Amino acid sequence: MTDHDRTGGPGWPRRPRRRGQGELEAQVLAALSRAPGPVTAAWVQERIEGELAYTTVMTILSRLHAKQAVTRERAGRSFVWRAASDEAGLAALRMRRVLDGQDNREAVLASFVTGLTQDDERLLRDLLSDVAEEPED
């Protein structure tokens, strides 16, 4: 593909790069994690790369809220938002949702574990060992 193809011809503006799936969510979570406390969607919008419409930011925040990755509270007629988890927490939520949607959890987990690298398997074993050693309340 040439520049001519991407822009629609000479003199046409270049289209912005299309973001990958989850990239906007990651950017919103990153902005919220840097926030001094609960913030407005407009605050988030100002800190996201590129020019995003306010409605797009609200859509992303609403999706993250549905995934329990952010919390919101009323502030007048709108909401203020706060990260409930970081990117790792969001990835863990996705993994749990996939697992919850399967009939044979054992087969899914077995397939997942056998696909791990030795380093990742060792890390998982260490993490499971740490959890097993924690005293219960």
C-alpha positions in Angstrom: 0.0 0.0 0.0 1.4 3.4 -0.9 1.0 6.8 0.8 -1.3 7.6 -2.1 -3.5 4.7 -1.3 -3.7 5.5 2.4 -4.5 9.2 2.0 -7.0 8.9 -0.7 -4.8 10.8 -3.1 -2.6 13.9 -3.2 -3.8 16.7 -1.0 -6.1 14.5 1.1 -5.5 14.4 4.8 -3.9 11.2 6.2 -6.3 9.1 8.2 -5.4 8.6 11.9 -3.9 5.2 12.8 -6.6 2.8 13.9 -6.0 1.6 17.5 -5.8 -2.0 18.3 -8.5 -3.8 20.4 -8.2 -2.8 24.0 -5.7 0.0 23.3 -8.1 2.8 24.2 -9.2 0.9 27.3 -5.5 0.6 28.3 -4.9 4.3 27.7 -8.0 5.3 29.8 -6.9 3.0 32.6 -3.4 4.5 32.4 -4.8 8.0 32.7 -7.0 7.0 35.6 -4.1 5.4 37.4 -2.2 8.7 37.2 -5.2 10.7 38.5 -4.9 12.4 41.8 -8.3 10.9 42.8 -11.7 10.5 41.1 -11.8 12.5 37.9 -14.3 13.5 35.2 -14.5 12.1 31.7 -13.3 15.5 30.4 -10.1 15.1 32.5 -9.5 11.7 31.0 -10.2 13.0 27.5 -7.5 15.7 27.9 -4.9 13.1 28.7 -5.5 10.5 26.0 -3.3 10.5 22.9 -5.0 11.8 19.8 -8.2 13.7 19.6 -11.1 11.6 21.0 -14.7 12.7 21.1 -16.1 13.1 24.6 -18.7 10.5 23.7 -16.0 8.0 22.8 -14.3 8.5 26.2 -17.7 8.0 27.9 -18.3 4.8 26.0 -14.9 3.4 27.0 -15.5 4.4 30.6 -18.9 2.8 30.6 -17.4 -0.4 29.1 -14.7 -0.5 31.7 -17.3 0.1 34.4 -19.3 -2.9 33.1 -16.0 -5.0 33.3 -15.5 -3.7 36.9 -12.2 -2.2 35.9 -13.3 1.3 37.0 -15.7 2.7 39.6 -17.9 5.8 39.3 -19.7 8.0 41.7 -22.2 10.8 41.2 -20.9 14.3 41.2 -23.8 16.6 40.4 -25.4 15.5 37.2 -22.4 13.5 35.9 -19.9 11.0 37.3 -16.3 11.0 38.5 -14.3 7.9 37.7 -11.5 6.0 39.4 -9.5 2.9 38.3 -10.6 -0.2 40.2 -7.7 -2.2 38.8 -4.6 -1.7 36.7 -3.9 -3.3 33.3 -2.9 -6.6 35.0 -6.2 -6.6 36.9 -8.2 -6.0 33.7 -6.4 -8.9 32.0 -7.1 -11.1 35.0 -10.8 -10.1 34.8 -10.9 -11.1 31.1 -9.2 -14.4 31.8 -11.8 -15.2 34.6 -14.7 -14.3 32.2 -13.3 -16.6 29.6 -12.9 -19.4 32.1 -16.4 -18.8 33.5 -17.9 -19.2 30.1 -16.5 -22.7 29.6 -18.2 -26.0 30.6 -15.0 -27.9 31.3 -12.8 -25.6 33.5 -10.3 -28.4 34.1 -9.7 -28.9 30.4 -9.3 -25.1 29.8 -6.9 -24.7 32.7 -4.9 -27.8 31.7 -4.6 -26.5 28.2 -3.5 -23.1 29.4 -0.9 -24.5 31.8 0.6 -26.9 29.2 1.0 -23.9 26.8 3.1 -21.9 29.3 6.8 -21.4 28.9 9.0 -23.0 31.6 9.6 -19.5 33.1 5.8 -18.7 33.2 5.1 -22.2 34.7 7.6 -21.6 37.4 6.2 -18.2 38.1 2.7 -19.6 38.3 3.8 -22.3 40.7 5.6 -19.7 42.9 2.4 -17.5 42.9 0.2 -20.5 43.8 2.6 -21.5 46.6 2.6 -18.0 48.0 -1.2 -17.9 48.1 -1.3 -21.3 49.8 1.1 -20.1 52.5 -0.9 -17.0 53.3 -2.7 -17.3 56.7 -6.5 -17.2 56.4 -8.3 -14.5 58.4 
